[in-house]
Amino acid sequence: MKKSVLVALFALMAASGMAQGERWQQRVKYQMDIDFDASTHQYKGQQKLTYTNNSPDTLHKVFYHLYLNAFQPGSQMDVRSRTIADPDSRVKDRISKLSPQEIGYEKIKSLKHNGKPVRYLVQGTILEVTLDEPIMPKSQHVFDLQFEAQVPVQIRRTGRDNKEGIAYSMSQWYPKISEYDYEGWHANPYIAREFHGVWGDFDVKINMDAAYTIAATGYLQNPDKIGHGYSKKEVKHKAGERLTWHFVAPNVHDFVWAADPHYTHDVVKVDNDLDLHFFYQSDSLAHVWKKMEPLAVKAFKIMNERFGRYPYKQYSVIQGGDGGMEYPMATLITGRLTLPALTSVTVHESIHSWFQGLLASNESKYPWMDEGFTSYAQNLVMAELFPSKSDPQARSTQSYINLVKSGEEEPLTTHADHYHTNKAYSIASYSKGAVFLNQLSYIMGEAAFEIAMKRYFKEWAFRHPNPTDLKRIMEKVSGLELDWFWEDFVGTTHFIDYGVKEVLGQGDKSTIVLERIGELPMPLDVVVSYADGSQENFYIPLEMMRGEKSEQRYSKTTLLSDWPWTYPEYTFTIDRPTNEILRIEIDPSKRMADIEPDNNTYPSIPKSTPRLPGTKVQ
């Protein structure tokens, strides 16, 4: 794909996003020149921000994020980490112990709005700017900002000299304007968790010691001058020489970079329109990265096919030394792992390119729409890369069930920073978010669900969808009403628990009594296996679905009458005597996240007895 075609594609996407009703998008253009001093771990920056107000509102203030200010003793991140019941083991009280030379900071030296100095106030990680000249609807304004910053010792995601020896992991490193959308400003202090940003274009120049290799969001504009694996031309640099790395990134909502003097740089093609770049330290684990690279290529091909085409021409997997964290066109990951673990973290973070990089729901408000959906897709991709007979979503489902039974679950409507425990946040966002999609697949049917996911990506890329936007796509494709599922599964901690209460013989007929034990209602597949080897699925829709799924999972399906959700029991009759019934099971596919599966079968299975394998469905 030619660059001109790619730019036109982005322009079309942006224009279509702004043209559809009230869901306008603000627009930014960053031009930054960074002078980095590796001897002091400090840098100076000049930033020109062109801000386009596509909203119908007049703005009298703007807000920036100054994320590095979180890495100081007494910051909100520090206090939260020291007072939450189960602190992140990577953070704990480490921020409180940082010396002045180890902390992070961003200091504003000057700020001008359309060429005139403007008033501003720094409050922790937020810069509040009061405008003398309001930003009118459909207008464009320019902010010129000079700042100085210090890179903290790596505590979480960003920083220097981490445990794997990576020199600099530079995420959340520049003054970043907050998102303003139909809900208003999103100027949340940086406590620990997720991010939300404005799509735009980045033009970034980083001047640094030539000994370092830099990996970043975007496309390097001067590879022939840089070398370091970016160019086939060998470039030699003198000791003490400085280089200016020039990166351009179109239509992204953040910019990350990393630097290390010992990076190996590999480039592998997915196809003619996409290259994967890998940056890692060339040590004894380099052979693991080499084995991971073709698996990453396969992962991108699977995602392109199942969810939608990755639109950029490049993606970088960068050893950053601290877990894994996604950014547009790049990720920072831990590098010293076994092949399955290294592949898994690479797959997870790269899949964020779809759900966070392109769809980009507000991660702070809806982390499950990013982390959970990414986990769901990761489970599918990993099952193809490392084939197994087990259900790809089984671990996510069991993790969610364990959280329910612990009594520590909180609703998915909880803001990411406001969960009472890290455990509740993590399992809700990652596992329950994945289970959410698996339940939709069960409710709608797999074929309709897969069509809907592709349509969701196609219609909402570059538009910050919210939960209702996703619901409407699912409803349009399936023909079902799904507000009941959103309201209960997202807005409450209600759980699914159904059981086969009893089976009554009535001559040559059998009456089956089902019971709803949990508060969350669901449609049911009830599969009956007969003594003659045949099977029959009795499908019971919910009345409030106003329809039925279409799915050819079972050889014979009988549609029964709807189950109104207020009725605790449901009874239906089979034209077979009880002695011809071998087994009755609710949802043998195990897709439904029923927290007590042992009461889903007849004859019942004592909890002390290992569960029998499900009868194979022909």
Secondary structure, 3 states (H helix, E strand, C coil): CCHHHHHHHHHHHHHHHHHCCCCCCCEEEEEEEEEEECCCCEEEEEEEEEEEECCCCCEEEEEEECHHHHCCCCCHHHHHHHHCCCCCCCCCCCHHHCCCCCCCEEEEEEEEECCEECEEEEECCEEEEEEEEEECCCEEEEEEEEEEEECCECCCCCEECCCCCCCEEECCCCCEECCEECCEECCCCCCCCCCCCCCEEEEEEEEEECCCEEEECCEECCHHHHCCCCCCCCCCCCCCCEEEEEEEEEEECCCCEEEECCEEEEEEEEECCEEEEEEEECCCCHHHHHHHHHHHHHHHHHHHHHCCCCCCCEEEEEECCCCEEEECCEEEECCCCCHHHHHHHHHHHHHHHHHHHHHCCCCCCCHHHHHHHHHHHHHHHHHHHCCCCCCCCHHHHHHHHHHHHHCCCCCCCCCHHHCCCHHHHHHHHHHHHHHHHHHHHHHHCHHHHHHHHHHHHHHHCCCCCCHHHHHHHHHHHHCCCCHHHHHHHHCCCCCECEEEEEEEEECCEEEEEEEECCCCCCCEEEEEEECCCCEEEEEECEHHHCCCCCCCCCCCEEECCCECCCCCEEEEEECCCHHHEEEEEECCCCCCCECCHHHHEECCCCCCCCCCCCCCCC
